[in-house]
Amino acid sequence: MSRILLLGPAREAAGVRDDHIEGATVGEVLRGAVDRYGSTFEEVLKVSKIWVNGEPSSREQAVGPQDEVAVLPPVSGG
């Protein structure tokens, strides 16, 4: 299981800051997160960047139990 870290609106949509989700790739982990957290989270995910272990990632990237998948929604402010 990979650790998923949810920031800003992703955290708000999921109701948790982090979790552990089964998946062999980033895409599988994210699909598991959508199944767990629902459609509001899915909408946030559509506009978010995904990083693994502090580096930009693709959904095809393999992940394991020591990896952290971070969901980084766009941030606005002034």
C-alpha positions as CSV (number, residue, x, y, z in Angstrom):
1,M,0.0,0.0,0.0
2,S,1.2,3.4,-0.9
3,R,0.7,6.5,1.3
4,I,-1.5,9.1,-0.4
5,L,-1.1,12.7,0.8
6,L,-4.0,15.1,0.2
7,L,-3.5,18.8,0.3
8,G,-5.9,21.8,0.3
9,P,-9.1,21.1,-1.6
10,A,-8.2,17.4,-2.0
11,R,-8.0,17.1,1.8
12,E,-11.3,18.9,2.2
13,A,-13.0,16.7,-0.4
14,A,-11.7,13.4,1.1
15,G,-12.0,14.4,4.8
16,V,-8.5,13.2,5.6
17,R,-4.9,14.5,5.2
18,D,-3.4,11.2,4.3
19,D,-4.2,7.5,3.9
20,H,-2.8,4.2,2.6
21,I,-4.3,2.8,-0.6
22,E,-3.5,-0.3,-2.5
23,G,-2.2,0.0,-6.0
24,A,0.7,-1.0,-8.2
25,T,0.7,2.3,-10.2
26,V,-0.1,5.9,-9.4
27,G,-3.3,5.5,-11.5
28,E,-4.5,2.5,-9.4
29,V,-3.9,4.4,-6.2
30,L,-5.8,7.3,-7.5
31,R,-8.7,5.1,-8.7
32,G,-8.8,3.6,-5.2
33,A,-8.9,7.1,-3.7
34,V,-11.9,8.0,-5.9
35,D,-13.7,4.8,-4.9
36,R,-13.1,5.7,-1.3
37,Y,-13.7,9.4,-1.3
38,G,-16.3,9.9,-4.0
39,S,-17.2,12.3,-6.8
40,T,-16.3,15.5,-5.0
41,F,-12.7,14.2,-4.6
42,E,-12.8,13.0,-8.3
43,E,-13.6,16.6,-9.4
44,V,-10.6,18.0,-7.4
45,L,-8.4,15.2,-8.8
46,K,-9.2,16.3,-12.4
47,V,-7.4,19.6,-11.9
48,S,-4.6,18.4,-9.6
49,K,-0.9,17.7,-10.1
50,I,0.3,14.3,-8.9
51,W,3.8,13.9,-7.4
52,V,5.5,10.8,-6.1
53,N,8.2,11.2,-3.5
54,G,8.5,14.9,-4.2
55,E,8.8,14.6,-8.0
56,P,6.2,15.1,-10.8
57,S,4.7,11.8,-11.8
58,S,2.6,10.1,-14.5
59,R,-0.3,7.8,-13.7
60,E,1.6,4.9,-15.2
61,Q,4.5,5.2,-12.7
62,A,4.9,2.1,-10.5
63,V,4.6,2.6,-6.8
64,G,5.1,0.5,-3.7
65,P,4.7,0.6,0.0
66,Q,7.5,3.0,0.6
67,D,6.2,5.6,-1.9
68,E,4.1,8.7,-1.2
69,V,1.6,9.9,-3.8
70,A,0.7,13.5,-3.3
71,V,-2.3,15.2,-4.8
72,L,-1.6,18.9,-5.3
73,P,-4.7,20.9,-6.4
74,P,-4.2,24.4,-7.8
75,V,-4.0,27.1,-5.2
76,S,-5.4,30.6,-5.4
77,G,-4.7,33.5,-3.2
78,G,-3.7,37.1,-3.1
